[in-house]
């Protein structure tokens, strides 16, 4: 975090809020009560920022603190299933970071990915697709083709292609995501389980439940070993495995 400018009350407010706000939101419910308290203050403080002025300023700390707070506030709204409220905050965070960093920066890729996730949740996979594709391209250019961040973005893009009725296009992306995850993390990592689950769904869409079954079973086994038998991720994997077994006549 950039130290606040003592002569700029707006910069000080944004910096203090950023310091106080929990950075981890997805999968981190312990920080949600604090975010529930801070959210109205974050929304008020960021609404008072003139984006064009702060982006053009020699010191861009206000712009960067503002975009970070917008992104984190939107993520908090996202976990509360307030997708419509989250969308304009993600859009504004993306616009600020594109202006500050340029269109191909890793931070821009994160903002693209987050906005695309909300568009998908709002039932707009066609709108989400180009954002996911841009995020993937930036990740590959920044980290190389075999980075775990690339694997996660491949898997997410595969899910969007499934939503759009293109499981054949999704399959190589999902397969590549699993291969990267296994190479980087080993065969029993939670990211591998998520990738296996996605690939199993793709194979099921392609009419291959027999091929999907061992992948879905591996996802369940990894999820139970990592998270325990009663975790929400395990519930998702169990449900998907049940659908595969139903397709197989069991």
C-alpha positions in Angstrom: 0.0 0.0 0.0 1.2 3.5 -0.8 1.7 5.7 2.3 -1.1 8.3 2.6 -0.3 11.8 1.6 -0.9 13.9 4.8 -1.9 16.9 2.7 -4.6 15.0 0.8 -7.6 14.0 2.9 -9.0 11.9 0.1 -5.7 10.0 -0.3 -5.6 9.4 3.5 -9.1 8.1 3.6 -8.6 5.7 0.8 -5.3 4.5 2.2 -6.7 3.9 5.7 -9.7 2.0 4.2 -7.4 -0.2 2.1 -5.2 -0.9 5.2 -8.3 -1.9 7.2 -10.1 -3.9 4.5 -9.4 -7.7 4.4 -7.8 -8.5 1.1 -9.0 -12.1 0.9 -12.7 -12.5 0.3 -13.3 -15.6 -1.9 -13.3 -18.6 0.4 -12.4 -16.4 3.4 -15.7 -15.8 5.3 -13.8 -14.7 8.4 -13.3 -11.3 6.8 -16.9 -10.8 5.7 -18.2 -9.2 8.9 -15.5 -6.6 8.6 -16.4 -6.0 5.0 -20.0 -5.6 6.0 -19.0 -2.7 8.2 -16.6 -1.1 5.8 -18.6 -1.4 2.6 -20.7 1.8 2.9 -17.6 3.8 3.7 -15.7 2.3 0.8 -18.6 3.0 -1.6 -18.8 6.6 -0.3 -15.1 7.2 -0.5 -14.6 5.7 -4.0 -17.7 7.5 -5.3 -16.0 10.8 -4.4 -12.9 10.1 -6.6 -12.7 11.7 -10.0 -11.1 8.9 -12.0 -9.7 11.1 -14.9 -8.1 13.5 -12.5 -6.5 10.8 -10.3 -5.2 8.8 -13.3 -3.6 11.9 -14.8 -2.0 12.9 -11.5 1.8 12.4 -11.2 1.2 10.4 -8.0 -1.3 7.7 -8.9 -1.7 6.3 -5.4 -5.3 7.5 -5.2 -6.2 5.8 -8.4 -4.6 2.5 -7.4 -6.1 2.6 -3.9 -9.5 3.4 -5.4 -9.3 0.6 -8.0 -8.2 -1.9 -5.3 -11.1 -0.9 -3.0 -13.6 -1.1 -5.8 -12.4 -4.6 -6.8 -12.5 -5.9 -3.3 -15.9 -4.3 -2.5 -17.2 -5.9 -5.7 -15.8 -9.3 -4.7 -17.6 -8.9 -1.3 -20.9 -8.2 -3.1 -20.2 -11.1 -5.4 -19.9 -13.6 -2.5 -23.2 -12.2 -1.2 -24.7 -13.0 -4.7 -25.3 -9.3 -5.3 -24.0 -9.6 -8.9 -25.8 -6.6 -10.3 -24.3 -4.3 -7.6 -20.9 -5.8 -8.1 -20.7 -5.3 -11.9 -20.3 -1.5 -12.1 -17.6 -1.6 -9.4 -15.6 -4.2 -11.3 -16.1 -2.2 -14.5 -14.8 0.9 -12.9 -11.8 -0.9 -11.3 -10.9 -2.3 -14.7 -11.1 1.1 -16.4 -8.9 2.7 -13.8 -6.2 0.0 -14.0 -6.2 0.0 -17.8 -5.6 3.8 -17.7 -2.9 3.4 -15.1 -1.1 0.3 -16.3 -2.1 -0.1 -19.9 -4.2 -2.9 -21.5 -1.7 -5.8 -21.0 -0.8 -5.6 -17.3 -1.2 -8.6 -14.9 -3.4 -6.4 -12.7 -5.7 -5.7 -15.7 -5.9 -9.4 -16.3 -7.2 -9.9 -12.7 -9.8 -7.2 -13.2 -10.9 -8.7 -16.5 -11.2 -12.1 -14.9 -13.3 -10.8 -12.0 -15.6 -8.8 -14.2 -16.1 -11.9 -16.5 -17.0 -14.1 -13.5 -19.8 -11.6 -12.6 -21.0 -11.5 -16.2 -21.2 -15.3 -16.2 -23.1 -15.3 -13.0 -25.5 -12.7 -14.5 -26.2 -15.2 -17.4 -24.1 -13.4 -20.0 -21.4 -16.0 -21.0 -21.1 -14.3 -24.4 -20.1 -11.1 -22.7 -17.8 -12.9 -20.4 -15.9 -14.8 -23.1 -13.8 -12.0 -24.6 -12.8 -10.8 -21.1 -11.7 -14.3 -20.1 -9.8 -14.7 -23.4 -8.0 -11.4 -22.8 -7.1 -12.4 -19.2 -5.8 -15.7 -20.5 -3.7 -14.1 -23.2 -2.2 -11.6 -20.7 -1.4 -14.5 -18.3 0.3 -16.5 -21.0 2.4 -13.5 -22.1 3.3 -12.6 -18.5 3.9 -16.0 -16.9 4.4 -18.4 -19.8 2.0 -21.1 -21.1 2.5 -23.5 -18.2 1.9 -21.3 -15.1 -0.8 -22.3 -12.5 -2.6 -18.9 -13.1 -2.9 -19.8 -16.8 -4.3 -23.2 -15.8 -7.0 -21.6 -13.7 -8.0 -19.2 -16.5 -8.0 -22.1 -19.0 -10.4 -24.0 -16.8 -12.7 -20.9 -16.4 -12.7 -20.2 -20.1 -13.6 -23.9 -20.7 -16.6 -23.5 -18.4 -17.8 -20.4 -20.4 -17.5 -22.4 -23.7 -19.7 -25.1 -22.0 -22.2 -22.4 -21.2 -22.1 -21.3 -24.8 -22.8 -24.9 -26.1 -19.3 -25.5 -27.3 -17.9 -28.5 -25.3 -15.7 -29.5 -28.2 -13.9 -26.1 -27.9 -13.8 -26.4 -24.1 -12.2 -29.9 -24.1 -8.6 -28.9 -25.1 -8.6 -26.0 -22.7 -9.8 -28.2 -19.8 -7.3 -30.9 -20.6 -4.5 -28.4 -20.7 -5.6 -26.9 -17.4 -5.4 -30.4 -15.7 -2.0 -31.1 -17.3 -0.5 -27.9 -16.0 -2.0 -28.3 -12.6 -0.6 -31.9 -12.3 2.8 -30.8 -13.5 3.0 -27.8 -11.1 1.2 -29.1 -8.0 1.2 -32.9 -8.3 -1.9 -35.1 -8.8 -3.7 -34.4 -5.5 -3.9 -30.6 -5.3 -7.3 -28.8 -4.9 -6.7 -26.9 -8.2 -6.3 -30.2 -9.9 -9.6 -31.4 -8.4 -11.3 -28.3 -9.8 -9.8 -28.9 -13.2 -10.8 -32.6 -13.2 -14.3 -31.6 -12.3 -14.5 -29.2 -15.2 -13.0 -31.7 -17.6 -15.5 -34.4 -16.4 -18.4 -32.0 -17.1 -17.0 -31.3 -20.6 -16.7 -35.1 -21.4 -20.3 -35.6 -20.1 -21.5 -32.8 -22.4 -19.7 -34.6 -25.3 -21.6 -37.8 -24.5 -18.7 -39.6 -22.8 -19.9 -40.3 -19.3 -17.6 -43.4 -19.1 -14.6 -41.1 -19.7 -16.0 -38.6 -17.3 -16.5 -41.0 -14.4 -12.8 -41.6 -13.3 -12.2 -37.8 -13.4 -15.2 -37.0 -11.3 -14.3 -39.7 -8.9 -10.7 -38.3 -8.6 -12.1 -34.9 -8.0 -14.3 -36.2 -5.1 -11.4 -38.1 -3.6 -9.0 -35.1 -3.7 -11.7 -32.8 -2.4 -12.4 -35.1 0.6 -8.7 -35.5 1.3 -8.0 -31.8 1.2 -11.1 -30.3 2.6 -12.8 -33.1 4.6 -16.1 -34.8 3.7 -18.4 -32.0 4.5 -17.0 -29.1 2.5 -19.0 -27.2 -0.2 -16.5 -28.1 -2.9 -17.0 -31.8 -2.1 -20.8 -31.3 -2.4 -20.3 -29.9 -5.9 -18.1 -32.7 -6.9 -20.4 -35.3 -5.5 -23.4 -33.8 -7.4 -21.5 -33.9 -10.6 -20.4 -37.5 -10.1 -24.0 -38.4 -9.4 -25.0 -36.9 -12.7 -22.3 -39.0 -14.5 -23.5 -42.2 -12.8 -27.1 -41.4 -13.8 -25.9 -41.0 -17.4 -24.3 -44.5 -17.1 -27.6 -46.0 -15.9 -26.5 -46.3 -12.3 
